[in-house]
Amino acid sequence: MSDAAVARSRASGPDAPAFSDGYRRYALCLLLVVYVFNFIDRQILSILLPPIKQEIELSDAQLGLLGGVAFAVFYSFAGIPIARWADKGVRRNIIALGLLIWSGMTALTGLARGFGGLAAARVGVGIGEAAGSPPSHSLISDYFPPERRATALSIYSLGIPIGAAIGTLAGGWIGEYFGWRMAFMAVGVPGVVLAIVVRLTLREPPRGHSEGGSATDENTSAGEVIRFLLGLASFRHLSFAGSLHAFAGYGAALFIPSFFVRVHEFGLAELSTYLFFIGLTGMIGTYLGGHLGDRYGLHDARWYAWIPAIATALGVPFAIAFYAWPTPYVALMLAVPPTILGPMYLGPTFAMTQTLVKLRMRATASAILLFILNLIGLGIGPWFVGALSDLLQPQFGAHSIRWALLFVVAIGNAWAAIHYLLAARTLRSDLRAKDR
């Protein structure tokens, strides 16, 4: 009997989860909305970089630090202790508290008067958002059994393209007509109300509920979880592939609005509308990655690594054409295929991390994965693109951002695809390691 069949058998036994399908769908949708707010508050900075740069007179490297290091270092390092708390405490309360903090700090960003104030606000957003995904991944893994987990986590991950698209649209229009400071305040305040809804309506399942029982394994230290994960070759390759993907993706996401403003001379409101609709196409790939992973991974777990490898590799030539194309509207159309293919790695990568570990390791495992992805991807990617653009500026002028983005996206994604393929080689044997 396959591992998936065993899980189904357990989940249908006498100790099967008591949650109705309707409530599970509600819980997943609520966590999705929280993740949408997460990325609205994270992504709005990118569309507002041009007016911030003009008012406060910052370099591209400083903009990259604001969008990367200032957020990612604290987001990454705070994530592990918060995840340890989530593996022992009430995950619902942790998510609600984090949402309250990051929404408040987003609103306070609008009061910043210089680089230091902006950096401090982004640090606060990062610390708050560290309480979002690890406990959410753990909750979803207890709501949904292994054979439905990648699909559920890919639906949760729809918060990335939806939130990024809404953040771009709201930031562009509010920023152009009311100023960038009002834009931060307008998107930050509603999150406070959502935090109350989470606290009052989200129910906490027992550990291991989706497998038909509750957790019997003992609590493990963060060091033990790290050693366990790093002992799995598949996780090492999955996490490094994901970090390379994030390195290119976050670097591009922060500077794409600046690319269109400088190279193709768009205004903020017009550009944000185009990027909103392009960003929404990322929902297709985000869902497909998890759905296809569950469909084909049911028979061969290696598909959870093969699907991200194929999608990432296919996106590279489209990305090169997008950045190199001389006319703006064709470039906008060329942005659609990589926007669809890019996020297909999310559901399979998150699901395999949850499935590779024991029950009381799940939130910590998610935090460790996000630590690696965000410290390398979000922490270094935007800064590297900005610094490379500054380096190329004397030679290429306003077009320096174009060549910086093209280099980072092409190399980063091609390299990531190789590591997904390497992860597939040991994935099936590593899935059996947690039972030994």
C-alpha positions as a Markdown table, in Angstrom:
| # | Residue | x | y | z |
|---|---|---|---|---|
| 1 | Met | 0.0 | 0.0 | 0.0 |
| 2 | Ser | 1.3 | 3.5 | -0.9 |
| 3 | Asp | 2.0 | 6.1 | 1.7 |
| 4 | Ala | -1.0 | 8.1 | 0.4 |
| 5 | Ala | -3.3 | 5.1 | 0.7 |
| 6 | Val | -2.2 | 4.6 | 4.3 |
| 7 | Ala | -2.9 | 8.2 | 5.1 |
| 8 | Arg | -6.4 | 7.9 | 3.5 |
| 9 | Ser | -7.1 | 4.8 | 5.5 |
| 10 | Arg | -6.1 | 6.5 | 8.8 |
| 11 | Ala | -8.1 | 9.6 | 7.9 |
| 12 | Ser | -11.3 | 7.6 | 7.3 |
| 13 | Gly | -11.0 | 5.6 | 10.6 |
| 14 | Pro | -12.8 | 6.2 | 13.9 |
| 15 | Asp | -10.6 | 9.0 | 14.9 |
| 16 | Ala | -11.1 | 10.9 | 11.7 |
| 17 | Pro | -11.2 | 14.7 | 11.9 |
| 18 | Ala | -14.6 | 16.1 | 13.2 |
| 19 | Phe | -14.4 | 19.3 | 11.1 |
| 20 | Ser | -16.9 | 19.5 | 8.3 |
| 21 | Asp | -15.8 | 20.1 | 4.7 |
| 22 | Gly | -17.6 | 23.4 | 4.9 |
| 23 | Tyr | -15.6 | 24.5 | 8.0 |
| 24 | Arg | -12.3 | 23.4 | 6.5 |
| 25 | Arg | -13.0 | 25.5 | 3.4 |
| 26 | Tyr | -13.9 | 28.4 | 5.6 |
| 27 | Ala | -10.7 | 28.1 | 7.6 |
| 28 | Leu | -8.6 | 27.8 | 4.5 |
| 29 | Cys | -10.3 | 30.8 | 2.9 |
| 30 | Leu | -9.8 | 32.9 | 6.1 |
| 31 | Leu | -6.1 | 31.9 | 6.2 |
| 32 | Leu | -5.9 | 32.8 | 2.5 |
| 33 | Val | -7.3 | 36.3 | 3.2 |
| 34 | Val | -4.7 | 36.7 | 6.0 |
| 35 | Tyr | -2.0 | 35.8 | 3.5 |
| 36 | Val | -3.5 | 38.3 | 1.0 |
| 37 | Phe | -3.1 | 41.0 | 3.6 |
| 38 | Asn | 0.4 | 39.8 | 4.3 |
| 39 | Phe | 1.4 | 40.4 | 0.7 |
| 40 | Ile | -0.5 | 43.6 | 0.3 |
| 41 | Asp | 1.5 | 45.1 | 3.1 |
| 42 | Arg | 4.7 | 43.5 | 1.8 |
| 43 | Gln | 4.3 | 44.3 | -1.9 |
| 44 | Ile | 2.9 | 47.9 | -1.8 |
| 45 | Leu | 6.4 | 49.2 | -1.2 |
| 46 | Ser | 7.5 | 48.3 | -4.7 |
| 47 | Ile | 5.0 | 50.4 | -6.6 |
| 48 | Leu | 5.7 | 53.3 | -4.3 |
| 49 | Leu | 9.5 | 53.2 | -4.7 |
| 50 | Pro | 9.6 | 55.9 | -7.4 |
| 51 | Pro | 7.9 | 58.6 | -5.3 |
| 52 | Ile | 9.8 | 57.5 | -2.1 |
| 53 | Lys | 13.1 | 57.7 | -4.0 |
| 54 | Gln | 12.2 | 61.1 | -5.3 |
| 55 | Glu | 11.1 | 62.6 | -2.0 |
| 56 | Ile | 13.7 | 61.1 | 0.3 |
| 57 | Glu | 16.5 | 60.9 | -2.3 |
| 58 | Leu | 17.6 | 57.2 | -2.0 |
| 59 | Ser | 19.9 | 55.1 | -4.2 |
| 60 | Asp | 18.7 | 51.8 | -5.7 |
| 61 | Ala | 20.8 | 49.9 | -3.3 |
| 62 | Gln | 19.0 | 51.7 | -0.4 |
| 63 | Leu | 15.7 | 50.9 | -2.0 |
| 64 | Gly | 16.8 | 47.3 | -2.2 |
| 65 | Leu | 17.7 | 47.3 | 1.5 |
| 66 | Leu | 14.3 | 48.6 | 2.4 |
| 67 | Gly | 12.6 | 45.9 | 0.3 |
| 68 | Gly | 14.9 | 43.1 | 1.2 |
| 69 | Val | 17.3 | 43.1 | 4.2 |
| 70 | Ala | 15.3 | 45.5 | 6.5 |
| 71 | Phe | 12.3 | 43.2 | 6.2 |
| 72 | Ala | 13.9 | 39.8 | 5.5 |
| 73 | Val | 16.5 | 39.5 | 8.3 |
| 74 | Phe | 14.0 | 40.1 | 11.1 |
| 75 | Tyr | 11.3 | 38.1 | 9.3 |
| 76 | Ser | 13.6 | 35.2 | 8.9 |
| 77 | Phe | 15.2 | 35.2 | 12.4 |
| 78 | Ala | 12.0 | 35.9 | 14.3 |
| 79 | Gly | 10.2 | 33.1 | 12.3 |
| 80 | Ile | 12.0 | 30.2 | 14.1 |
| 81 | Pro | 11.2 | 31.1 | 17.7 |
| 82 | Ile | 7.7 | 32.0 | 16.8 |
| 83 | Ala | 7.3 | 28.7 | 15.0 |
| 84 | Arg | 8.6 | 26.9 | 18.1 |
| 85 | Trp | 5.8 | 28.7 | 20.0 |
| 86 | Ala | 3.3 | 27.6 | 17.3 |
| 87 | Asp | 4.4 | 23.9 | 17.6 |
| 88 | Lys | 3.5 | 24.1 | 21.3 |
| 89 | Gly | 0.9 | 26.9 | 21.6 |
| 90 | Val | -2.4 | 28.0 | 20.1 |
| 91 | Arg | -1.6 | 28.8 | 16.4 |
| 92 | Arg | -4.8 | 30.8 | 15.9 |
| 93 | Asn | -3.8 | 33.3 | 18.5 |
| 94 | Ile | -0.3 | 33.6 | 17.1 |
| 95 | Ile | -1.6 | 34.4 | 13.7 |
| 96 | Ala | -4.0 | 37.0 | 15.0 |
| 97 | Leu | -1.3 | 38.8 | 17.0 |
| 98 | Gly | 1.2 | 38.8 | 14.1 |
| 99 | Leu | -1.5 | 40.2 | 11.8 |
| 100 | Leu | -2.2 | 43.0 | 14.3 |
| 101 | Ile | 1.5 | 43.9 | 14.5 |
| 102 | Trp | 2.3 | 43.9 | 10.8 |
| 103 | Ser | -0.8 | 45.8 | 9.9 |
| 104 | Gly | 0.0 | 48.5 | 12.5 |
| 105 | Met | 3.6 | 48.8 | 11.3 |
| 106 | Thr | 2.5 | 49.1 | 7.7 |
| 107 | Ala | 0.3 | 52.1 | 8.6 |
| 108 | Leu | 3.1 | 53.6 | 10.6 |
| 109 | Thr | 5.4 | 53.4 | 7.5 |
| 110 | Gly | 3.4 | 56.4 | 6.2 |
| 111 | Leu | 4.8 | 58.6 | 9.0 |
| 112 | Ala | 8.5 | 57.9 | 8.2 |
| 113 | Arg | 10.6 | 60.9 | 7.4 |
| 114 | Gly | 13.8 | 59.3 | 6.2 |
| 115 | Phe | 15.6 | 56.1 | 5.5 |
| 116 | Gly | 16.0 | 55.2 | 9.2 |
| 117 | Gly | 12.2 | 55.5 | 9.8 |
| 118 | Leu | 11.3 | 53.5 | 6.7 |
| 119 | Ala | 13.8 | 50.8 | 7.7 |
| 120 | Ala | 12.4 | 50.6 | 11.3 |
| 121 | Ala | 8.8 | 50.3 | 10.0 |
| 122 | Arg | 9.8 | 47.5 | 7.6 |
| 123 | Val | 11.6 | 45.7 | 10.4 |
| 124 | Gly | 8.3 | 45.8 | 12.4 |
| 125 | Val | 6.3 | 44.5 | 9.4 |
| 126 | Gly | 8.9 | 41.7 | 9.0 |
| 127 | Ile | 8.6 | 40.6 | 12.7 |
| 128 | Gly | 4.8 | 40.6 | 12.5 |
| 129 | Glu | 4.6 | 38.7 | 9.3 |
| 130 | Ala | 7.0 | 36.0 | 10.7 |
| 131 | Ala | 3.9 | 34.9 | 12.7 |
| 132 | Gly | 1.9 | 34.3 | 9.6 |
| 133 | Ser | 2.9 | 31.4 | 7.4 |
| 134 | Pro | 4.6 | 28.8 | 9.8 |
| 135 | Pro | 1.5 | 28.4 | 12.0 |
| 136 | Ser | -0.8 | 28.7 | 9.0 |
| 137 | His | 1.1 | 25.8 | 7.2 |
| 138 | Ser | 0.8 | 23.8 | 10.4 |
| 139 | Leu | -2.9 | 24.4 | 10.8 |
| 140 | Ile | -3.6 | 23.6 | 7.1 |
| 141 | Ser | -1.6 | 20.4 | 7.5 |
| 142 | Asp | -3.9 | 19.4 | 10.4 |
| 143 | Tyr | -7.0 | 20.3 | 8.4 |
| 144 | Phe | -6.1 | 18.5 | 5.2 |
| 145 | Pro | -4.6 | 15.0 | 4.8 |
| 146 | Pro | -1.4 | 14.4 | 2.9 |
| 147 | Glu | -3.0 | 13.6 | -0.5 |
| 148 | Arg | -4.8 | 16.9 | -0.4 |
| 149 | Arg | -2.1 | 19.0 | 1.3 |
| 150 | Ala | -0.3 | 20.4 | -1.7 |
| 151 | Thr | -3.5 | 21.6 | -3.2 |
| 152 | Ala | -4.6 | 23.2 | 0.1 |
| 153 | Leu | -1.3 | 24.9 | 0.5 |
| 154 | Ser | -1.3 | 26.1 | -3.1 |
| 155 | Ile | -4.7 | 27.7 | -2.5 |
| 156 | Tyr | -3.3 | 29.3 | 0.6 |
| 157 | Ser | -0.3 | 30.5 | -1.5 |
| 158 | Leu | -2.8 | 32.3 | -3.8 |
| 159 | Gly | -2.4 | 35.0 | -1.2 |
| 160 | Ile | 0.9 | 35.8 | -2.9 |
| 161 | Pro | -0.3 | 36.8 | -6.4 |
| 162 | Ile | -3.6 | 38.2 | -5.1 |
| 163 | Gly | -2.0 | 40.3 | -2.3 |
| 164 | Ala | 0.8 | 41.4 | -4.6 |
| 165 | Ala | -1.7 | 42.5 | -7.3 |
| 166 | Ile | -4.0 | 44.3 | -4.9 |
| 167 | Gly | -1.0 | 46.0 | -3.2 |
| 168 | Thr | 0.3 | 47.2 | -6.5 |
| 169 | Leu | -3.1 | 48.5 | -7.7 |
| 170 | Ala | -4.0 | 50.2 | -4.4 |
| 171 | Gly | -0.5 | 51.6 | -4.0 |
| 172 | Gly | -0.4 | 52.9 | -7.5 |
| 173 | Trp | -3.7 | 54.7 | -7.5 |
| 174 | Ile | -3.7 | 55.9 | -3.9 |
| 175 | Gly | 0.0 | 56.9 | -4.2 |
| 176 | Glu | -0.6 | 58.9 | -7.4 |
| 177 | Tyr | -3.6 | 60.8 | -6.2 |
| 178 | Phe | -3.2 | 61.0 | -2.4 |
| 179 | Gly | 0.6 | 60.4 | -1.9 |
| 180 | Trp | 2.6 | 57.4 | -0.9 |
| 181 | Arg | 2.2 | 58.0 | 2.8 |
| 182 | Met | -1.6 | 57.8 | 2.6 |
| 183 | Ala | -1.3 | 54.5 | 0.6 |
| 184 | Phe | 0.6 | 52.8 | 3.5 |
| 185 | Met | -2.0 | 53.9 | 6.0 |
| 186 | Ala | -5.0 | 52.9 | 3.9 |
| 187 | Val | -3.8 | 49.3 | 3.5 |
| 188 | Gly | -2.6 | 48.9 | 7.0 |
| 189 | Val | -5.7 | 49.7 | 9.1 |
| 190 | Pro | -8.1 | 47.0 | 7.7 |
| 191 | Gly | -5.7 | 44.2 | 8.9 |
| 192 | Val | -6.5 | 45.2 | 12.5 |
| 193 | Val | -10.2 | 44.2 | 12.0 |
| 194 | Leu | -9.2 | 41.0 | 10.3 |
| 195 | Ala | -7.1 | 40.0 | 13.3 |
| 196 | Ile | -10.2 | 40.1 | 15.5 |
| 197 | Val | -12.1 | 37.9 | 13.0 |
| 198 | Val | -9.2 | 35.3 | 13.1 |
| 199 | Arg | -9.1 | 35.3 | 16.9 |
| 200 | Leu | -12.9 | 34.8 | 17.2 |
| 201 | Thr | -13.7 | 32.3 | 14.4 |
| 202 | Leu | -10.7 | 30.2 | 13.6 |
| 203 | Arg | -10.8 | 26.8 | 15.5 |
| 204 | Glu | -7.6 | 25.0 | 16.6 |
| 205 | Pro | -7.3 | 21.4 | 15.5 |
| 206 | Pro | -5.3 | 18.8 | 17.5 |
| 207 | Arg | -1.8 | 18.0 | 16.1 |
| 208 | Gly | -2.1 | 15.2 | 13.5 |
| 209 | His | -5.9 | 15.7 | 13.1 |
| 210 | Ser | -5.9 | 15.2 | 9.4 |
| 211 | Glu | -4.1 | 11.8 | 9.7 |
| 212 | Gly | -7.0 | 10.6 | 11.9 |
| 213 | Gly | -5.4 | 11.0 | 15.4 |
| 214 | Ser | -3.3 | 13.3 | 17.4 |
| 215 | Ala | 0.4 | 13.8 | 17.8 |
| 216 | Thr | 2.2 | 11.3 | 20.0 |
| 217 | Asp | 5.7 | 12.3 | 19.2 |
| 218 | Glu | 7.6 | 14.3 | 21.8 |
| 219 | Asn | 8.4 | 18.0 | 21.4 |
| 220 | Thr | 11.8 | 18.4 | 19.7 |
| 221 | Ser | 14.1 | 21.4 | 19.9 |
| 222 | Ala | 14.7 | 23.7 | 16.9 |
| 223 | Gly | 18.2 | 22.3 | 16.7 |
| 224 | Glu | 16.9 | 18.7 | 16.3 |
| 225 | Val | 14.5 | 19.8 | 13.6 |
| 226 | Ile | 17.3 | 21.6 | 11.8 |
| 227 | Arg | 19.5 | 18.6 | 12.0 |
| 228 | Phe | 16.7 | 16.3 | 10.8 |
| 229 | Leu | 15.9 | 18.4 | 7.8 |
| 230 | Leu | 19.5 | 19.1 | 6.8 |
| 231 | Gly | 20.1 | 15.3 | 6.9 |
| 232 | Leu | 17.6 | 14.9 | 4.1 |
| 233 | Ala | 19.2 | 15.5 | 0.7 |
| 234 | Ser | 15.9 | 16.2 | -0.9 |
| 235 | Phe | 15.1 | 19.0 | 1.6 |
| 236 | Arg | 18.6 | 20.6 | 1.0 |
| 237 | His | 18.0 | 20.8 | -2.7 |
| 238 | Leu | 14.3 | 21.9 | -2.4 |
| 239 | Ser | 15.2 | 24.7 | 0.0 |
| 240 | Phe | 18.1 | 25.9 | -2.0 |
| 241 | Ala | 16.1 | 25.7 | -5.2 |
| 242 | Gly | 13.3 | 27.7 | -3.5 |
| 243 | Ser | 15.8 | 30.3 | -2.2 |
| 244 | Leu | 17.2 | 30.8 | -5.7 |
| 245 | His | 13.7 | 31.1 | -7.1 |
| 246 | Ala | 12.9 | 33.7 | -4.3 |
| 247 | Phe | 16.2 | 35.5 | -5.0 |
| 248 | Ala | 15.2 | 36.1 | -8.6 |
| 249 | Gly | 11.5 | 36.5 | -7.8 |
| 250 | Tyr | 11.7 | 39.0 | -4.9 |
| 251 | Gly | 14.5 | 41.0 | -6.7 |
| 252 | Ala | 12.3 | 41.3 | -9.7 |
| 253 | Ala | 9.0 | 42.0 | -7.8 |
| 254 | Leu | 10.5 | 45.0 | -6.0 |
| 255 | Phe | 12.0 | 46.6 | -9.1 |
| 256 | Ile | 9.6 | 45.8 | -11.9 |
| 257 | Pro | 7.5 | 48.9 | -11.3 |
| 258 | Ser | 10.7 | 51.0 | -11.4 |
| 259 | Phe | 11.7 | 49.2 | -14.6 |
| 260 | Phe | 8.5 | 50.2 | -16.3 |
| 261 | Val | 8.7 | 53.8 | -15.0 |
| 262 | Arg | 12.3 | 54.3 | -16.0 |
| 263 | Val | 12.5 | 52.3 | -19.2 |
| 264 | His | 9.0 | 52.5 | -20.6 |
| 265 | Glu | 8.0 | 55.8 | -19.0 |
| 266 | Phe | 4.7 | 54.7 | -17.4 |
| 267 | Gly | 2.8 | 56.6 | -14.8 |
| 268 | Leu | 2.0 | 55.0 | -11.4 |
| 269 | Ala | -1.8 | 54.6 | -11.8 |
| 270 | Glu | -1.6 | 53.3 | -15.4 |
| 271 | Leu | 1.2 | 50.9 | -14.6 |
| 272 | Ser | -0.4 | 49.6 | -11.4 |
| 273 | Thr | -3.5 | 48.7 | -13.3 |
| 274 | Tyr | -1.6 | 46.7 | -15.9 |
| 275 | Leu | 0.5 | 45.0 | -13.2 |
| 276 | Phe | -2.7 | 44.2 | -11.2 |
| 277 | Phe | -4.1 | 42.1 | -14.0 |
| 278 | Ile | -0.8 | 40.5 | -14.9 |
| 279 | Gly | -0.2 | 39.7 | -11.2 |
| 280 | Leu | -3.6 | 37.9 | -11.0 |
| 281 | Thr | -2.5 | 35.5 | -13.7 |
| 282 | Gly | -0.1 | 34.1 | -11.1 |
| 283 | Met | -3.1 | 32.5 | -9.4 |
| 284 | Ile | -3.2 | 30.0 | -12.2 |
| 285 | Gly | 0.3 | 28.7 | -11.7 |
| 286 | Thr | 0.1 | 28.9 | -7.9 |
| 287 | Tyr | -3.0 | 26.6 | -7.9 |
| 288 | Leu | -1.7 | 24.4 | -10.7 |
| 289 | Gly | 1.6 | 23.6 | -9.0 |
| 290 | Gly | -0.2 | 22.1 | -5.9 |
| 291 | His | -3.0 | 20.5 | -7.9 |
| 292 | Leu | -0.6 | 18.8 | -10.3 |
| 293 | Gly | 1.7 | 17.8 | -7.5 |
| 294 | Asp | -1.1 | 16.0 | -5.7 |
| 295 | Arg | -2.5 | 14.4 | -8.8 |
| 296 | Tyr | 0.8 | 12.9 | -10.1 |
| 297 | Gly | 2.6 | 12.8 | -6.7 |
| 298 | Leu | -0.1 | 10.3 | -5.5 |
| 299 | His | 1.7 | 7.7 | -7.7 |
| 300 | Asp | 5.2 | 9.0 | -7.6 |
| 301 | Ala | 6.4 | 11.6 | -5.0 |
| 302 | Arg | 9.1 | 12.8 | -7.3 |
| 303 | Trp | 6.5 | 14.8 | -9.2 |
| 304 | Tyr | 6.5 | 17.2 | -6.3 |
| 305 | Ala | 10.0 | 18.2 | -7.4 |
| 306 | Trp | 9.7 | 17.6 | -11.1 |
| 307 | Ile | 6.8 | 20.0 | -11.6 |
| 308 | Pro | 8.7 | 23.0 | -10.1 |
| 309 | Ala | 11.7 | 22.1 | -12.1 |
| 310 | Ile | 9.8 | 22.0 | -15.4 |
| 311 | Ala | 7.8 | 25.1 | -14.7 |
| 312 | Thr | 10.9 | 27.1 | -13.6 |
| 313 | Ala | 12.9 | 26.1 | -16.6 |
| 314 | Leu | 10.1 | 26.9 | -19.1 |
| 315 | Gly | 9.8 | 30.4 | -17.6 |
| 316 | Val | 13.4 | 31.4 | -18.3 |
| 317 | Pro | 13.2 | 32.2 | -22.0 |
| 318 | Phe | 10.0 | 34.2 | -21.5 |
| 319 | Ala | 11.6 | 36.2 | -18.8 |
| 320 | Ile | 14.6 | 37.0 | -21.0 |
| 321 | Ala | 12.3 | 38.2 | -23.8 |
| 322 | Phe | 10.2 | 40.3 | -21.3 |
| 323 | Tyr | 13.1 | 42.3 | -20.0 |
| 324 | Ala | 14.9 | 42.6 | -23.4 |
| 325 | Trp | 11.8 | 43.6 | -25.5 |
| 326 | Pro | 12.1 | 47.3 | -26.6 |
| 327 | Thr | 8.4 | 48.2 | -26.7 |
| 328 | Pro | 6.2 | 48.5 | -23.6 |
| 329 | Tyr | 3.0 | 46.8 | -24.5 |
| 330 | Val | 4.5 | 43.7 | -26.0 |
| 331 | Ala | 6.7 | 43.5 | -22.9 |
| 332 | Leu | 3.6 | 43.5 | -20.7 |
| 333 | Met | 2.2 | 40.6 | -22.7 |
| 334 | Leu | 5.5 | 38.7 | -22.4 |
| 335 | Ala | 5.3 | 39.1 | -18.6 |
| 336 | Val | 2.3 | 36.8 | -18.4 |
| 337 | Pro | 3.9 | 33.3 | -19.1 |
| 338 | Pro | 6.6 | 33.7 | -16.4 |
| 339 | Thr | 4.1 | 35.1 | -14.0 |
| 340 | Ile | 2.0 | 31.9 | -14.4 |
| 341 | Leu | 5.0 | 29.5 | -14.4 |
| 342 | Gly | 7.0 | 31.2 | -11.6 |
| 343 | Pro | 4.8 | 30.4 | -8.5 |
| 344 | Met | 4.2 | 26.7 | -9.5 |
| 345 | Tyr | 7.0 | 25.7 | -7.1 |
| 346 | Leu | 5.1 | 27.0 | -4.0 |
| 347 | Gly | 2.5 | 24.3 | -3.2 |
| 348 | Pro | 4.8 | 21.3 | -3.9 |
| 349 | Thr | 7.7 | 22.8 | -2.0 |
| 350 | Phe | 5.7 | 23.7 | 1.1 |
| 351 | Ala | 3.7 | 20.4 | 1.1 |
| 352 | Met | 6.8 | 18.3 | 0.8 |
| 353 | Thr | 8.4 | 20.1 | 3.7 |
| 354 | Gln | 5.4 | 19.4 | 5.9 |
| 355 | Thr | 5.2 | 15.8 | 4.8 |
| 356 | Leu | 8.9 | 15.1 | 5.3 |
| 357 | Val | 8.8 | 15.9 | 9.1 |
| 358 | Lys | 7.1 | 14.6 | 12.2 |
| 359 | Leu | 3.9 | 16.2 | 13.5 |
| 360 | Arg | 5.4 | 18.5 | 16.1 |
| 361 | Met | 8.1 | 19.6 | 13.7 |
| 362 | Arg | 5.7 | 21.2 | 11.2 |
| 363 | Ala | 5.6 | 24.9 | 12.1 |
| 364 | Thr | 9.3 | 24.8 | 12.9 |
| 365 | Ala | 10.0 | 23.1 | 9.6 |
| 366 | Ser | 8.0 | 25.7 | 7.7 |
| 367 | Ala | 9.9 | 28.5 | 9.5 |
| 368 | Ile | 13.2 | 26.9 | 8.6 |
| 369 | Leu | 12.3 | 26.6 | 5.0 |
| 370 | Leu | 11.1 | 30.2 | 5.0 |
| 371 | Phe | 14.2 | 31.3 | 6.8 |
| 372 | Ile | 16.4 | 29.9 | 4.0 |
| 373 | Leu | 14.1 | 31.2 | 1.2 |
| 374 | Asn | 13.7 | 34.7 | 2.7 |
| 375 | Leu | 17.2 | 35.2 | 4.0 |
| 376 | Ile | 18.7 | 34.4 | 0.6 |
| 377 | Gly | 15.8 | 35.3 | -1.6 |
| 378 | Leu | 14.1 | 38.3 | 0.0 |
| 379 | Gly | 17.1 | 39.5 | 2.0 |
| 380 | Ile | 19.7 | 39.5 | -0.7 |
| 381 | Gly | 17.8 | 39.4 | -4.0 |
| 382 | Pro | 16.3 | 43.0 | -4.0 |
| 383 | Trp | 19.6 | 44.5 | -2.6 |
| 384 | Phe | 21.6 | 42.6 | -5.2 |
| 385 | Val | 19.4 | 43.8 | -8.1 |
| 386 | Gly | 19.6 | 47.4 | -6.8 |
| 387 | Ala | 23.4 | 47.3 | -6.2 |
| 388 | Leu | 23.9 | 45.8 | -9.7 |
| 389 | Ser | 21.7 | 48.5 | -11.2 |
| 390 | Asp | 23.8 | 51.1 | -9.5 |
| 391 | Leu | 27.0 | 49.5 | -10.8 |
| 392 | Leu | 25.6 | 49.4 | -14.4 |
| 393 | Gln | 24.1 | 52.9 | -14.3 |
| 394 | Pro | 27.2 | 54.8 | -15.6 |
| 395 | Gln | 27.2 | 52.6 | -18.7 |
| 396 | Phe | 23.5 | 52.0 | -19.3 |
| 397 | Gly | 21.8 | 55.0 | -17.6 |
| 398 | Ala | 18.1 | 54.4 | -16.9 |
| 399 | His | 18.3 | 51.0 | -18.6 |
| 400 | Ser | 20.7 | 49.7 | -16.0 |
| 401 | Ile | 17.7 | 48.3 | -14.1 |
| 402 | Arg | 16.7 | 46.3 | -17.2 |
| 403 | Trp | 20.0 | 44.4 | -17.4 |
| 404 | Ala | 20.3 | 43.9 | -13.7 |
| 405 | Leu | 16.9 | 42.2 | -13.7 |
| 406 | Leu | 17.5 | 40.2 | -16.8 |
| 407 | Phe | 20.8 | 38.8 | -15.4 |
| 408 | Val | 19.4 | 37.9 | -11.9 |
| 409 | Val | 16.1 | 36.3 | -13.2 |
| 410 | Ala | 17.7 | 34.2 | -15.9 |
| 411 | Ile | 20.6 | 32.9 | -13.9 |
| 412 | Gly | 18.6 | 32.4 | -10.6 |
| 413 | Asn | 15.8 | 30.5 | -12.2 |
| 414 | Ala | 17.9 | 28.2 | -14.4 |
| 415 | Trp | 20.0 | 27.3 | -11.4 |
| 416 | Ala | 16.9 | 26.6 | -9.3 |
| 417 | Ala | 15.5 | 24.2 | -11.9 |
| 418 | Ile | 18.7 | 22.1 | -11.6 |
| 419 | His | 18.3 | 21.7 | -7.8 |
| 420 | Tyr | 14.6 | 20.7 | -8.1 |
| 421 | Leu | 15.8 | 17.9 | -10.4 |
| 422 | Leu | 18.4 | 16.9 | -7.8 |
| 423 | Ala | 15.8 | 16.9 | -5.0 |
| 424 | Ala | 13.7 | 14.4 | -6.9 |
| 425 | Arg | 16.6 | 11.8 | -6.8 |
| 426 | Thr | 16.2 | 11.1 | -3.0 |
| 427 | Leu | 12.7 | 12.4 | -2.3 |
| 428 | Arg | 11.0 | 9.0 | -2.0 |
| 429 | Ser | 13.7 | 7.5 | 0.3 |
| 430 | Asp | 13.7 | 10.7 | 2.5 |
| 431 | Leu | 9.9 | 10.5 | 2.9 |
| 432 | Arg | 10.4 | 7.2 | 4.7 |
| 433 | Ala | 13.1 | 8.6 | 7.0 |
| 434 | Lys | 10.7 | 10.2 | 9.5 |
| 435 | Asp | 9.2 | 6.8 | 10.3 |
| 436 | Arg | 12.5 | 5.2 | 11.1 |
